[in-house]
Amino acid sequence: MEGSLARPALLALLLLPLAGCSMAADGPTVELKGRAYTVEVADEVSEQARGLMFRRELAPDHGMLFVYPAAEPQAYWMRNCHIPLDIMYFDGAGKFVSAHYNVPPCNAAQCPSYPSKAPARYVLELGGGVGKALELAPGDVLTLPQ
């Protein structure tokens, strides 16, 4: 009898950490010019390679944050993207360095590249026009997730 009562309690303890995952399903947030955006973090090469490819929609308060080990020149393209995006580059301190806004989708074999104007460690992609509306200036700071 004791063993059968202990199993449900043990199972409940094992599942408890998973309860927190469902509450945080939307992911971490970044803040830019007083606005919060829920982001998917791409900090592994495979995640960075896929990015927002094949997405058909992106909520105005959602995006993807690419995180690199060090600030270096970055360049993005829109191959297999189905929605326009704003691509914003930030240095190692999270300061805005440059952007490309309303970058159109590209399904061609060769797509144009959209480079940063200075080394960047963080790249934030938001839906087309969302970042542009913030009217970012060099030095504006991206507040990163904890």
BABA-649563 format. One record per residue (C-alpha): x negated, y negated, z. Coordinates in steps of 0.02 Angstrom, whole numbers, plus 50000, padded with zeros to 5 digits. Example, Ala and Ser with C-alpha at 12.3 -4.5 7.8 and 13.67 -1.06 7.14 Angstrom:
REM residues 2
<r><c1>49385</c1><c2>50225</c2><c3>50390</c3></r>
<r><c1>49316</c1><c2>50053</c2><c3>50357</c3></r>
//
This chain:
REM residues 146
<r><c1>50000</c1><c2>50000</c2><c3>50000</c3></r>
<r><c1>49859</c1><c2>49880</c2><c3>50044</c3></r>
<r><c1>49774</c1><c2>49906</c2><c3>49875</c3></r>
<r><c1>49933</c1><c2>49869</c2><c3>49776</c3></r>
<r><c1>49959</c1><c2>49705</c2><c3>49871</c3></r>
<r><c1>49779</c1><c2>49653</c2><c3>49848</c3></r>
<r><c1>49784</c1><c2>49671</c2><c3>49658</c3></r>
<r><c1>49915</c1><c2>49534</c2><c3>49626</c3></r>
<r><c1>49822</c1><c2>49417</c2><c3>49745</c3></r>
<r><c1>49657</c1><c2>49453</c2><c3>49657</c3></r>
<r><c1>49738</c1><c2>49426</c2><c3>49487</c3></r>
<r><c1>49810</c1><c2>49259</c2><c3>49545</c3></r>
<r><c1>49638</c1><c2>49204</c2><c3>49605</c3></r>
<r><c1>49559</c1><c2>49254</c2><c3>49438</c3></r>
<r><c1>49692</c1><c2>49159</c2><c3>49338</c3></r>
<r><c1>49684</c1><c2>49002</c2><c3>49446</c3></r>
<r><c1>49539</c1><c2>48921</c2><c3>49349</c3></r>
<r><c1>49637</c1><c2>48945</c2><c3>49187</c3></r>
<r><c1>49780</c1><c2>48839</c2><c3>49254</c3></r>
<r><c1>49666</c1><c2>48687</c2><c3>49249</c3></r>
<r><c1>49626</c1><c2>48721</c2><c3>49066</c3></r>
<r><c1>49807</c1><c2>48705</c2><c3>49013</c3></r>
<r><c1>49825</c1><c2>48541</c2><c3>49106</c3></r>
<r><c1>49673</c1><c2>48470</c2><c3>49016</c3></r>
<r><c1>49718</c1><c2>48541</c2><c3>48845</c3></r>
<r><c1>49714</c1><c2>48368</c2><c3>48766</c3></r>
<r><c1>49528</c1><c2>48354</c2><c3>48802</c3></r>
<r><c1>49417</c1><c2>48217</c2><c3>48869</c3></r>
<r><c1>49441</c1><c2>48033</c2><c3>48831</c3></r>
<r><c1>49329</c1><c2>47894</c2><c3>48771</c3></r>
<r><c1>49366</c1><c2>47710</c2><c3>48791</c3></r>
<r><c1>49332</c1><c2>47576</c2><c3>48663</c3></r>
<r><c1>49382</c1><c2>47393</c2><c3>48682</c3></r>
<r><c1>49504</c1><c2>47436</c2><c3>48821</c3></r>
<r><c1>49591</c1><c2>47577</c2><c3>48728</c3></r>
<r><c1>49579</c1><c2>47761</c2><c3>48771</c3></r>
<r><c1>49565</c1><c2>47898</c2><c3>48641</c3></r>
<r><c1>49579</c1><c2>48084</c2><c3>48673</c3></r>
<r><c1>49435</c1><c2>48170</c2><c3>48583</c3></r>
<r><c1>49374</c1><c2>48339</c2><c3>48532</c3></r>
<r><c1>49188</c1><c2>48344</c2><c3>48569</c3></r>
<r><c1>49075</c1><c2>48413</c2><c3>48432</c3></r>
<r><c1>48907</c1><c2>48441</c2><c3>48514</c3></r>
<r><c1>48858</c1><c2>48603</c2><c3>48427</c3></r>
<r><c1>48797</c1><c2>48616</c2><c3>48247</c3></r>
<r><c1>48943</c1><c2>48726</c2><c3>48193</c3></r>
<r><c1>49071</c1><c2>48604</c2><c3>48267</c3></r>
<r><c1>48983</c1><c2>48457</c2><c3>48186</c3></r>
<r><c1>48980</c1><c2>48544</c2><c3>48016</c3></r>
<r><c1>49167</c1><c2>48574</c2><c3>48020</c3></r>
<r><c1>49217</c1><c2>48408</c2><c3>48099</c3></r>
<r><c1>49395</c1><c2>48360</c2><c3>48052</c3></r>
<r><c1>49397</c1><c2>48461</c2><c3>47891</c3></r>
<r><c1>49563</c1><c2>48534</c2><c3>47837</c3></r>
<r><c1>49664</c1><c2>48428</c2><c3>47960</c3></r>
<r><c1>49828</c1><c2>48364</c2><c3>47889</c3></r>
<r><c1>49860</c1><c2>48237</c2><c3>48027</c3></r>
<r><c1>49777</c1><c2>48149</c2><c3>48172</c3></r>
<r><c1>49872</c1><c2>48057</c2><c3>48307</c3></r>
<r><c1>49826</c1><c2>47871</c2><c3>48320</c3></r>
<r><c1>49757</c1><c2>47897</c2><c3>48496</c3></r>
<r><c1>49655</c1><c2>48053</c2><c3>48453</c3></r>
<r><c1>49488</c1><c2>48082</c2><c3>48368</c3></r>
<r><c1>49326</c1><c2>48177</c2><c3>48367</c3></r>
<r><c1>49165</c1><c2>48128</c2><c3>48456</c3></r>
<r><c1>49004</c1><c2>48196</c2><c3>48383</c3></r>
<r><c1>48861</c1><c2>48203</c2><c3>48508</c3></r>
<r><c1>48679</c1><c2>48224</c2><c3>48453</c3></r>
<r><c1>48526</c1><c2>48258</c2><c3>48563</c3></r>
<r><c1>48444</c1><c2>48093</c2><c3>48512</c3></r>
<r><c1>48482</c1><c2>47936</c2><c3>48413</c3></r>
<r><c1>48432</c1><c2>47955</c2><c3>48231</c3></r>
<r><c1>48500</c1><c2>47900</c2><c3>48062</c3></r>
<r><c1>48667</c1><c2>47987</c2><c3>48029</c3></r>
<r><c1>48768</c1><c2>48007</c2><c3>47870</c3></r>
<r><c1>48941</c1><c2>48081</c2><c3>47852</c3></r>
<r><c1>49045</c1><c2>48136</c2><c3>47704</c3></r>
<r><c1>49228</c1><c2>48181</c2><c3>47687</c3></r>
<r><c1>49222</c1><c2>48348</c2><c3>47597</c3></r>
<r><c1>49380</c1><c2>48450</c2><c3>47627</c3></r>
<r><c1>49459</c1><c2>48313</c2><c3>47731</c3></r>
<r><c1>49641</c1><c2>48279</c2><c3>47696</c3></r>
<r><c1>49663</c1><c2>48115</c2><c3>47790</c3></r>
<r><c1>49569</c1><c2>47949</c2><c3>47783</c3></r>
<r><c1>49456</c1><c2>47918</c2><c3>47933</c3></r>
<r><c1>49363</c1><c2>47777</c2><c3>48018</c3></r>
<r><c1>49183</c1><c2>47831</c2><c3>48055</c3></r>
<r><c1>49098</c1><c2>47729</c2><c3>48192</c3></r>
<r><c1>48916</c1><c2>47747</c2><c3>48243</c3></r>
<r><c1>48847</c1><c2>47712</c2><c3>48418</c3></r>
<r><c1>48668</c1><c2>47713</c2><c3>48483</c3></r>
<r><c1>48599</c1><c2>47810</c2><c3>48632</c3></r>
<r><c1>48673</c1><c2>47684</c2><c3>48754</c3></r>
<r><c1>48844</c1><c2>47697</c2><c3>48672</c3></r>
<r><c1>48830</c1><c2>47527</c2><c3>48587</c3></r>
<r><c1>48915</c1><c2>47504</c2><c3>48418</c3></r>
<r><c1>48793</c1><c2>47493</c2><c3>48273</c3></r>
<r><c1>48899</c1><c2>47512</c2><c3>48115</c3></r>
<r><c1>49055</c1><c2>47589</c2><c3>48038</c3></r>
<r><c1>49143</c1><c2>47640</c2><c3>47879</c3></r>
<r><c1>49331</c1><c2>47613</c2><c3>47883</c3></r>
<r><c1>49472</c1><c2>47701</c2><c3>47791</c3></r>
<r><c1>49351</c1><c2>47823</c2><c3>47713</c3></r>
<r><c1>49455</c1><c2>47919</c2><c3>47585</c3></r>
<r><c1>49473</c1><c2>48109</c2><c3>47581</c3></r>
<r><c1>49363</c1><c2>48202</c2><c3>47458</c3></r>
<r><c1>49393</c1><c2>48372</c2><c3>47381</c3></r>
<r><c1>49260</c1><c2>48358</c2><c3>47245</c3></r>
<r><c1>49104</c1><c2>48465</c2><c3>47236</c3></r>
<r><c1>48998</c1><c2>48309</c2><c3>47268</c3></r>
<r><c1>49067</c1><c2>48183</c2><c3>47394</c3></r>
<r><c1>48991</c1><c2>48013</c2><c3>47434</c3></r>
<r><c1>48892</c1><c2>47992</c2><c3>47595</c3></r>
<r><c1>48931</c1><c2>47859</c2><c3>47727</c3></r>
<r><c1>48769</c1><c2>47822</c2><c3>47824</c3></r>
<r><c1>48742</c1><c2>47729</c2><c3>47986</c3></r>
<r><c1>48650</c1><c2>47563</c2><c3>47972</c3></r>
<r><c1>48543</c1><c2>47607</c2><c3>48124</c3></r>
<r><c1>48501</c1><c2>47764</c2><c3>48223</c3></r>
<r><c1>48654</c1><c2>47836</c2><c3>48310</c3></r>
<r><c1>48675</c1><c2>47967</c2><c3>48445</c3></r>
<r><c1>48866</c1><c2>47962</c2><c3>48450</c3></r>
<r><c1>48988</c1><c2>47959</c2><c3>48306</c3></r>
<r><c1>49173</c1><c2>47930</c2><c3>48334</c3></r>
<r><c1>49299</c1><c2>47975</c2><c3>48201</c3></r>
<r><c1>49476</c1><c2>47905</c2><c3>48216</c3></r>
<r><c1>49619</c1><c2>47900</c2><c3>48093</c3></r>
<r><c1>49599</c1><c2>47778</c2><c3>47949</c3></r>
<r><c1>49631</c1><c2>47600</c2><c3>48008</c3></r>
<r><c1>49634</c1><c2>47639</c2><c3>48194</c3></r>
<r><c1>49451</c1><c2>47592</c2><c3>48224</c3></r>
<r><c1>49457</c1><c2>47447</c2><c3>48103</c3></r>
<r><c1>49600</c1><c2>47369</c2><c3>48203</c3></r>
<r><c1>49483</c1><c2>47357</c2><c3>48353</c3></r>
<r><c1>49374</c1><c2>47231</c2><c3>48259</c3></r>
<r><c1>49213</c1><c2>47304</c2><c3>48331</c3></r>
<r><c1>49058</c1><c2>47197</c2><c3>48340</c3></r>
<r><c1>48877</c1><c2>47254</c2><c3>48361</c3></r>
<r><c1>48847</c1><c2>47294</c2><c3>48543</c3></r>
<r><c1>49028</c1><c2>47339</c2><c3>48588</c3></r>
<r><c1>49015</c1><c2>47488</c2><c3>48706</c3></r>
<r><c1>49094</c1><c2>47660</c2><c3>48690</c3></r>
<r><c1>49133</c1><c2>47729</c2><c3>48863</c3></r>
<r><c1>49094</c1><c2>47914</c2><c3>48854</c3></r>
<r><c1>49182</c1><c2>48059</c2><c3>48943</c3></r>
<r><c1>49109</c1><c2>48111</c2><c3>49110</c3></r>
//
